[in-house]
Amino acid sequence: MTRAALALVALLLAILVWPAASAAESDLAAQVERVTKAYRDGRFQDALTDARDLVQRVPGDPTARTLYGSIAEYIGEFDEALVAYAQARTLAPDHPGAQFRMGSLLVRLGAYDQALTHLDFFVTSFPWEVRWKFLNGQPEQKAEIVKSERGLEAIAQLKVDIVMEKGDVARARTLAQEYGLVAPAHDYCADARQPAGRRGGDEQFQAFRLAALATPPDADCVWWYGQWLTDEGYVRLAQIVVAEATRLTTSATNRQLGERYLKVRLIDGRQISKRAEQLAIIGRQRYLRERDAAGATQLLEEAIRLEPTFPRPYLHLARIAWDRKEHASALSWLERALQVDPEHWRAHRNLAQVLVGLGRFADAEPRLRRALDLFADDPGAHLMLARALYAQGKYEEYVKETRAALQLTSTWSKQQFPEVRDFLAKHEAGDEPAGLPPAPDPRIIMGWNQD
């Protein structure tokens, strides 16, 4: 689950507790249960439909509208969510759930100052003493309140995110310590270095985030967090974090790597709207998670309308077209991505991957060489290029690229790709194997699921 998904689950469990009077009838209670169960089961369209029905049944209940807006927000229907939250606040101006969700959505849309107004209003729903300690207390008082009062940790996390996304990383670290989200003596970087297989994807994400917020910061862990954000599609925050890691490092090589990374993976630091970024993230998730191609396409096309020079939506649409075996359309989307950002490494790589998949090896070769010019430490691209070269009878270059890939993977791969090594050994021994070299291993292909 993503950070946004966890926040919504927490909200449903901790804030949107249904008042007994609103569910007096058993069939109404069953309707509420259908909504929450569909959400927890990952049937988000069903959850949204059931939530709409629920609002029709209890039009004067602000909690129903807040629940409805939360689900609409999660699947990228931001305007629908904004209307639902506004209606909930009209029905009950002091409704804490509606204030929280409105603030959270405004963070998602990049309206940070407006978001803080709603989040601070949510805090006013707590007793005066709790409110004062959270807003004005000493760090130990803030940390105590965040730990003891349900709902305030989510506010603290959002406040840290807002400061981070505004670019003030040092202030974000200070806030994280004040709210007790990170402890001064704890080595969060060591936690983040634990093998990914020991934890789920979101746990890994959170481990990197805490490492980036720790004091003193470790440049390598900040860098890893930036890469993780990049892979997950949080381009705006990734730009800030990668720039911070580049600033922190004492290695000239790593500094150059950071500057290069910003150029070829993070649109050279260009600013894009938060809404377009979020639509691209959710569109990708809706397709990969629910296989909702129509809903994903709608969100991705809206992202392109908002930010025509943002390459990621084009890449996601190419993935959808490829899966539908609409090869010409997939190629067209990838070519459009390169038109808007000729230096985008992933666009070159994905286009080459499609061409290799179509057996167009001569066309794929220059794309792969360009991808490797942009990012040389890419074993999957080396193996794809080796395959394309072998198919064209360029055997010496095939050997060179295969060895480059194996060298890159030797430091972290325990298996070291025996099928690739076996094919290479037979070729070099003159016992020419049948067919083409093995396709790149899925663990290093780094293909469609990112960027």
C-alpha positions as CSV (number, residue, x, y, z in Angstrom):
1,M,0.0,0.0,0.0
2,T,1.1,3.6,-0.6
3,R,1.5,6.2,2.0
4,A,-1.8,7.8,0.9
5,A,-3.6,4.4,1.2
6,L,-2.3,3.9,4.7
7,A,-3.4,7.4,5.7
8,L,-6.9,6.7,4.3
9,V,-7.1,3.4,6.1
10,A,-6.1,5.1,9.4
11,L,-8.8,7.7,8.8
12,L,-11.5,5.2,8.2
13,L,-10.6,3.3,11.3
14,A,-9.7,6.2,13.6
15,I,-11.6,9.3,12.6
16,L,-14.7,8.3,10.6
17,V,-16.3,6.3,13.3
18,W,-20.0,6.1,12.4
19,P,-22.3,7.7,14.9
20,A,-24.8,5.2,16.3
21,A,-27.8,7.4,15.4
22,S,-26.7,7.5,11.7
23,A,-26.8,3.7,11.5
24,A,-29.9,3.0,13.5
25,E,-31.4,0.9,10.7
26,S,-29.7,-2.4,10.1
27,D,-29.8,-2.0,6.3
28,L,-28.1,1.3,6.6
29,A,-25.4,-0.2,8.8
30,A,-25.0,-2.9,6.2
31,Q,-24.5,-0.3,3.5
32,V,-21.7,1.4,5.6
33,E,-20.1,-2.0,6.0
34,R,-20.3,-2.7,2.2
35,V,-18.4,0.6,1.5
36,T,-15.6,-0.1,4.0
37,K,-15.3,-3.7,3.1
38,A,-15.1,-3.0,-0.6
39,Y,-12.4,-0.5,0.1
40,R,-10.4,-2.8,2.3
41,D,-10.7,-5.6,-0.3
42,G,-9.3,-3.3,-3.0
43,R,-12.6,-3.0,-4.9
44,F,-12.4,0.7,-5.1
45,Q,-14.9,1.4,-7.9
46,D,-17.4,-0.7,-6.0
47,A,-16.6,1.2,-2.8
48,L,-17.1,4.6,-4.6
49,T,-20.5,3.4,-6.1
50,D,-21.6,2.2,-2.7
51,A,-20.5,5.5,-1.1
52,R,-22.5,7.5,-3.6
53,D,-25.5,5.4,-2.8
54,L,-24.9,5.9,0.9
55,V,-24.9,9.7,0.5
56,Q,-28.2,9.5,-1.3
57,R,-29.7,7.6,1.6
58,V,-28.4,10.0,4.3
59,P,-28.0,13.3,2.5
60,G,-27.7,15.3,5.7
61,D,-24.9,13.2,7.3
62,P,-21.5,14.8,7.0
63,T,-19.7,11.6,7.8
64,A,-21.2,9.8,4.8
65,R,-20.0,12.6,2.5
66,T,-16.5,12.5,4.1
67,L,-16.3,8.8,3.6
68,Y,-17.4,9.2,0.0
69,G,-14.9,12.0,-0.7
70,S,-12.1,9.9,0.8
71,I,-12.7,7.1,-1.6
72,A,-13.1,9.5,-4.6
73,E,-9.8,11.1,-3.6
74,Y,-8.0,7.8,-3.4
75,I,-8.8,6.8,-6.9
76,G,-8.0,10.2,-8.4
77,E,-11.4,11.8,-8.6
78,F,-10.2,15.0,-7.0
79,D,-12.9,17.4,-8.0
80,E,-15.6,14.9,-6.8
81,A,-13.7,14.6,-3.5
82,L,-13.4,18.4,-3.1
83,V,-17.2,18.8,-3.6
84,A,-17.9,16.0,-1.1
85,Y,-15.7,17.5,1.6
86,A,-17.1,21.0,1.0
87,Q,-20.6,19.7,1.4
88,A,-19.7,17.8,4.6
89,R,-18.2,21.0,6.0
90,T,-21.4,23.0,5.1
91,L,-23.5,20.4,6.9
92,A,-21.2,20.4,9.9
93,P,-18.5,23.2,9.9
94,D,-16.8,21.7,13.0
95,H,-16.7,18.1,11.6
96,P,-13.1,17.0,12.2
97,G,-13.0,14.2,9.6
98,A,-14.1,16.6,6.9
99,Q,-11.4,19.2,7.9
100,F,-8.7,16.5,8.0
101,R,-9.6,15.1,4.6
102,M,-9.9,18.5,3.0
103,G,-6.4,19.4,4.4
104,S,-4.9,16.1,3.3
105,L,-6.3,16.5,-0.3
106,L,-5.0,20.1,-0.5
107,V,-1.5,18.7,0.4
108,R,-2.0,16.3,-2.4
109,L,-2.8,19.1,-4.8
110,G,0.0,21.3,-3.6
111,A,-2.1,24.0,-1.9
112,Y,0.0,23.9,1.2
113,D,-1.0,27.0,3.0
114,Q,-4.7,26.2,2.5
115,A,-4.0,22.7,3.7
116,L,-2.5,24.0,6.9
117,T,-5.6,26.0,7.7
118,H,-7.8,22.9,7.6
119,L,-5.3,20.8,9.5
120,D,-5.0,23.4,12.2
121,F,-8.8,23.5,12.4
122,F,-8.8,19.8,12.9
123,V,-6.5,20.2,15.9
124,T,-9.1,22.6,17.5
125,S,-11.4,19.6,17.9
126,F,-9.1,18.4,20.7
127,P,-9.3,19.8,24.3
128,W,-7.5,23.1,24.9
129,E,-4.6,21.6,26.8
130,V,-3.9,19.0,24.1
131,R,-4.2,21.6,21.4
132,W,-1.8,24.0,23.1
133,K,0.8,21.3,23.7
134,F,0.6,20.2,20.1
135,L,0.9,23.7,18.6
136,N,3.0,25.5,21.2
137,G,4.5,23.1,23.6
138,Q,8.1,22.0,24.1
139,P,9.4,19.2,21.9
140,E,8.9,16.6,24.7
141,Q,5.3,17.8,25.2
142,K,4.6,17.7,21.4
143,A,6.0,14.2,21.2
144,E,3.9,13.0,24.2
145,I,0.7,14.4,22.7
146,V,1.4,12.9,19.2
147,K,2.0,9.5,20.8
148,S,-1.1,9.6,23.1
149,E,-3.8,11.3,21.0
150,R,-5.3,9.4,18.1
151,G,-5.3,11.4,14.9
152,L,-2.5,13.9,15.8
153,E,0.3,11.7,14.4
154,A,-1.3,12.0,11.0
155,I,-1.4,15.8,11.3
156,A,2.2,15.8,12.4
157,Q,3.3,13.7,9.5
158,L,1.4,15.9,7.0
159,K,3.0,19.1,8.5
160,V,6.4,17.5,8.1
161,D,5.6,16.6,4.5
162,I,4.4,20.1,3.7
163,V,7.6,21.7,5.0
164,M,9.7,19.1,3.1
165,E,7.7,19.6,-0.1
166,K,8.2,23.3,0.2
167,G,11.9,22.6,0.0
168,D,13.0,23.3,3.6
169,V,14.5,20.0,4.5
170,A,16.3,21.2,7.6
171,R,13.1,22.5,9.1
172,A,11.3,19.2,8.2
173,R,14.0,17.4,10.2
174,T,13.5,19.7,13.2
175,L,9.7,19.2,13.1
176,A,10.1,15.5,12.9
177,Q,12.2,15.5,16.0
178,E,9.8,17.9,17.8
179,Y,6.8,15.7,17.2
180,G,8.7,12.6,18.2
181,L,8.5,11.1,14.7
182,V,12.2,10.4,14.8
183,A,14.5,10.0,17.9
184,P,17.9,11.7,18.0
185,A,19.8,8.6,19.2
186,H,18.2,6.1,16.7
187,D,20.1,4.9,13.6
188,Y,17.3,5.1,11.0
189,C,19.8,4.7,8.2
190,A,20.8,1.3,9.6
191,D,17.1,0.3,9.6
192,A,16.7,1.4,6.0
193,R,19.8,-0.6,5.0
194,Q,18.1,-3.9,6.0
195,P,17.3,-6.1,3.0
196,A,14.0,-5.2,1.3
197,G,12.8,-8.8,1.5
198,R,12.4,-8.4,5.3
199,R,9.6,-5.8,4.9
200,G,6.8,-4.8,2.7
201,G,7.0,-2.1,0.1
202,D,5.4,0.7,2.2
203,E,7.5,-0.3,5.2
204,Q,10.6,0.1,3.1
205,F,9.4,3.5,1.9
206,Q,8.8,4.6,5.4
207,A,12.2,3.4,6.5
208,F,13.9,5.5,3.9
209,R,11.7,8.5,4.8
210,L,12.7,8.3,8.4
211,A,16.3,8.0,7.5
212,A,16.1,11.1,5.4
213,L,14.5,13.0,8.4
214,A,17.1,11.8,10.9
215,T,19.7,14.1,12.4
216,P,22.5,14.0,11.4
217,P,21.5,13.0,7.9
218,D,23.3,10.3,6.0
219,A,23.9,11.3,2.4
220,D,23.6,7.7,1.1
221,C,20.2,7.1,2.9
222,V,18.9,10.5,1.7
223,W,19.9,9.5,-1.8
224,W,18.2,6.1,-1.5
225,Y,15.0,7.9,-0.4
226,G,15.2,10.1,-3.4
227,Q,15.5,7.1,-5.7
228,W,12.6,5.4,-4.0
229,L,10.4,8.5,-4.4
230,T,11.4,8.6,-8.1
231,D,10.4,5.0,-8.7
232,E,7.1,5.6,-7.0
233,G,6.4,8.7,-9.1
234,Y,6.8,11.5,-6.5
235,V,8.8,13.6,-8.9
236,R,8.5,16.9,-7.1
237,L,9.7,15.6,-3.7
238,A,12.3,13.4,-5.3
239,Q,13.8,16.5,-6.9
240,I,14.2,18.1,-3.5
241,V,15.5,15.0,-1.8
242,V,18.0,14.1,-4.6
243,A,19.2,17.7,-4.6
244,E,19.6,17.4,-0.8
245,A,21.6,14.2,-1.1
246,T,23.8,15.8,-3.7
247,R,24.4,18.7,-1.4
248,L,25.3,16.5,1.5
249,T,27.7,14.1,-0.2
250,T,31.4,14.6,0.1
251,S,32.1,12.5,-3.0
252,A,32.7,14.4,-6.2
253,T,31.6,11.3,-8.2
254,N,28.3,11.1,-6.2
255,R,27.7,14.8,-6.7
256,Q,28.0,14.3,-10.5
257,L,25.7,11.3,-10.3
258,G,23.1,13.3,-8.4
259,E,23.2,16.1,-11.0
260,R,22.9,13.5,-13.8
261,Y,20.1,11.8,-12.0
262,L,18.1,15.0,-11.8
263,K,18.6,15.5,-15.6
264,V,17.7,12.0,-16.9
265,R,15.1,10.8,-14.4
266,L,13.7,13.9,-12.8
267,I,13.0,16.1,-15.8
268,D,16.1,18.2,-15.1
269,G,14.4,19.7,-12.0
270,R,11.6,21.3,-14.0
271,Q,8.6,22.2,-11.9
272,I,5.3,20.4,-12.7
273,S,1.9,20.8,-11.0
274,K,1.3,18.6,-8.0
275,R,-2.1,17.6,-9.4
276,A,-0.6,16.3,-12.6
277,E,2.0,14.3,-10.7
278,Q,-0.7,12.8,-8.4
279,L,-2.9,11.9,-11.4
280,A,0.0,10.1,-13.0
281,I,0.7,8.2,-9.8
282,I,-2.9,7.2,-9.3
283,G,-3.4,6.4,-12.9
284,R,-0.5,4.0,-12.8
285,Q,-1.8,2.5,-9.6
286,R,-5.3,2.0,-10.9
287,Y,-4.0,0.1,-13.9
288,L,-1.4,-2.0,-12.1
289,R,-3.6,-2.6,-9.0
290,E,-7.1,-2.9,-10.5
291,R,-6.4,-3.4,-14.2
292,D,-8.8,-0.4,-14.7
293,A,-7.5,0.6,-18.1
294,A,-10.3,3.0,-18.8
295,G,-10.1,4.8,-15.5
296,A,-6.3,4.9,-15.6
297,T,-6.3,6.3,-19.2
298,Q,-8.7,9.1,-18.2
299,L,-6.5,10.2,-15.3
300,L,-3.3,10.0,-17.4
301,E,-4.7,12.0,-20.3
302,E,-5.9,14.6,-17.8
303,A,-2.3,14.7,-16.4
304,I,-1.0,15.3,-20.0
305,R,-3.6,18.1,-20.5
306,L,-2.3,19.8,-17.3
307,E,1.4,19.2,-18.0
308,P,2.1,18.4,-21.7
309,T,5.9,18.2,-21.1
310,F,5.7,15.7,-18.3
311,P,6.8,12.4,-19.8
312,R,5.6,9.9,-17.2
313,P,1.9,9.8,-18.2
314,Y,3.0,9.0,-21.8
315,L,5.0,6.1,-20.5
316,H,2.1,4.7,-18.5
317,L,-0.2,5.0,-21.5
318,A,2.4,3.1,-23.6
319,R,2.3,0.3,-21.0
320,I,-1.5,0.1,-21.2
321,A,-1.4,0.0,-25.0
322,W,1.4,-2.6,-25.1
323,D,-0.5,-4.9,-22.7
324,R,-3.5,-4.6,-25.1
325,K,-1.2,-5.6,-27.9
326,E,-1.8,-2.2,-29.5
327,H,1.9,-2.0,-30.5
328,A,1.6,1.0,-32.8
329,S,-0.1,3.0,-30.1
330,A,2.6,2.0,-27.6
331,L,5.3,3.2,-29.9
332,S,3.5,6.4,-30.5
333,W,3.1,7.2,-26.8
334,L,6.8,6.5,-26.2
335,E,7.9,8.7,-29.2
336,R,5.7,11.5,-27.8
337,A,7.4,11.1,-24.4
338,L,10.8,11.6,-26.1
339,Q,9.4,14.6,-28.0
340,V,8.6,16.4,-24.7
341,D,11.8,15.3,-22.9
342,P,14.6,14.0,-25.3
343,E,16.9,13.4,-22.3
344,H,14.5,11.1,-20.4
345,W,16.4,7.9,-19.9
346,R,13.3,5.7,-19.2
347,A,11.6,6.8,-22.4
348,H,14.6,5.7,-24.5
349,R,14.8,2.5,-22.5
350,N,11.1,1.6,-22.7
351,L,11.0,2.4,-26.4
352,A,13.9,0.1,-27.0
353,Q,12.2,-2.6,-24.9
354,V,9.2,-2.4,-27.1
355,L,11.3,-2.6,-30.3
356,V,13.2,-5.6,-28.9
357,G,9.8,-7.2,-28.1
358,L,8.8,-6.7,-31.7
359,G,12.0,-8.2,-33.0
360,R,13.1,-4.9,-34.4
361,F,16.6,-5.2,-33.2
362,A,18.3,-2.8,-35.5
363,D,15.9,-0.1,-34.5
364,A,16.3,-0.9,-30.9
365,E,20.1,-0.7,-30.9
366,P,20.5,3.2,-31.1
367,R,17.8,3.6,-28.5
368,L,19.6,1.3,-26.1
369,R,22.9,3.0,-26.8
370,R,21.3,6.4,-26.1
371,A,19.8,5.0,-22.8
372,L,23.2,3.8,-21.8
373,D,24.8,7.1,-22.7
374,L,22.3,8.7,-20.2
375,F,22.7,6.0,-17.5
376,A,25.6,3.6,-18.0
377,D,25.1,1.5,-14.8
378,D,22.0,-0.2,-16.1
379,P,22.6,-4.0,-16.5
380,G,19.1,-4.6,-18.0
381,A,19.9,-2.2,-20.8
382,H,23.3,-3.8,-21.4
383,L,21.6,-7.2,-21.7
384,M,18.9,-6.0,-24.0
385,L,21.6,-4.4,-26.2
386,A,23.6,-7.6,-26.1
387,R,20.5,-9.5,-27.3
388,A,19.9,-7.0,-30.1
389,L,23.5,-7.1,-31.2
390,Y,23.6,-10.9,-31.3
391,A,20.4,-11.0,-33.4
392,Q,22.3,-8.8,-35.9
393,G,25.4,-10.9,-35.9
394,K,27.5,-8.4,-34.0
395,Y,29.1,-11.0,-31.8
396,E,32.1,-9.1,-30.5
397,E,29.9,-6.3,-29.3
398,Y,27.4,-8.9,-27.9
399,V,30.2,-10.3,-25.7
400,K,31.3,-6.8,-24.6
401,E,27.8,-5.8,-23.5
402,T,27.1,-9.1,-21.8
403,R,30.3,-8.9,-19.8
404,A,29.4,-5.3,-18.8
405,A,26.0,-6.4,-17.5
406,L,27.5,-9.3,-15.5
407,Q,30.2,-7.0,-14.0
408,L,27.5,-4.5,-12.9
409,T,25.4,-7.2,-11.2
410,S,28.3,-9.1,-9.6
411,T,28.3,-6.9,-6.5
412,W,24.6,-7.6,-5.6
413,S,23.4,-10.7,-7.4
414,K,24.0,-14.0,-5.6
415,Q,22.9,-16.1,-8.6
416,Q,24.8,-14.0,-11.1
417,F,22.4,-15.0,-13.9
418,P,23.6,-18.6,-14.8
419,E,21.5,-18.7,-18.0
420,V,23.2,-15.6,-19.3
421,R,26.7,-16.9,-18.4
422,D,26.0,-20.3,-19.8
423,F,24.9,-18.8,-23.2
424,L,28.0,-16.6,-23.3
425,A,30.3,-19.5,-22.4
426,K,28.9,-21.7,-25.2
427,H,29.2,-18.9,-27.7
428,E,32.9,-18.2,-26.7
429,A,33.7,-21.9,-26.8
430,G,32.4,-22.1,-30.4
431,D,29.5,-24.3,-29.4
432,E,27.0,-21.9,-30.8
433,P,23.7,-22.1,-28.8
434,A,20.4,-22.1,-30.5
435,G,18.2,-19.0,-30.5
436,L,19.0,-15.7,-29.0
437,P,20.6,-14.9,-25.7
438,P,18.3,-15.1,-22.7
439,A,16.0,-12.1,-22.1
440,P,17.1,-9.8,-19.3
441,D,16.2,-11.2,-15.9
442,P,13.0,-9.6,-14.4
443,R,15.0,-8.6,-11.3
444,I,17.2,-6.2,-13.3
445,I,15.1,-5.3,-16.3
446,M,13.6,-2.4,-14.3
447,G,10.9,-2.2,-16.9
448,W,7.4,-0.9,-17.2
449,N,6.5,-0.7,-13.5
450,Q,8.6,2.4,-13.0
451,D,8.8,5.9,-14.3
